[in-house]
């Protein structure tokens, strides 16, 4: 398994939806897939200043943190504020088969893309079979 997904608020969302008929919006939706020797993750982060995005990995746990600030200037009269603001976080539990020392991150058009290479020791490899001594086999 390359990625172990966990969301501690999933059960709370389910209960909230049952009681109030609405769930909290997904603040950092993601897609993840394997492409060749890379594991690719896309996070939707529209309106986020790239300077506020923080990534760190500790013991195979990837933490993503981003902040969306209100676009209204100080003292402005806000008429509608439907876009969520504040700090958003997401955790991914990465399997031991990924090389967390070589994660590549880019941010373009509101999408944070991470490319995590599969570790060399986890890649399939062919094992050479050597032949035995024929004389020993005839005995």
Number of C-alpha atoms within 10 A of each C-alpha: 8 14 17 11 9 11 10 8 10 12 10 13 15 14 14 14 13 11 10 8 9 12 15 12 9 9 16 17 11 15 10 14 13 14 10 9 15 17 19 19 17 19 19 18 23 13 16 19 14 16 8 12 18 12 15 12 16 9 10 17 16 15 15 18 15 20 19 19 14 13 10 10 8 7 6 8 8 8 6 6 10 6 9 12 15 9 13 16 14 17 18 16 17 20 16 16 17 24 19 22 10 12 16 12 14 11 17 10 10 14 18 20 19 19 21 21 21 21 16 12 11 12 10 7 8 5 6 6 6 6 6 8 8 8 7 7 7 6 5
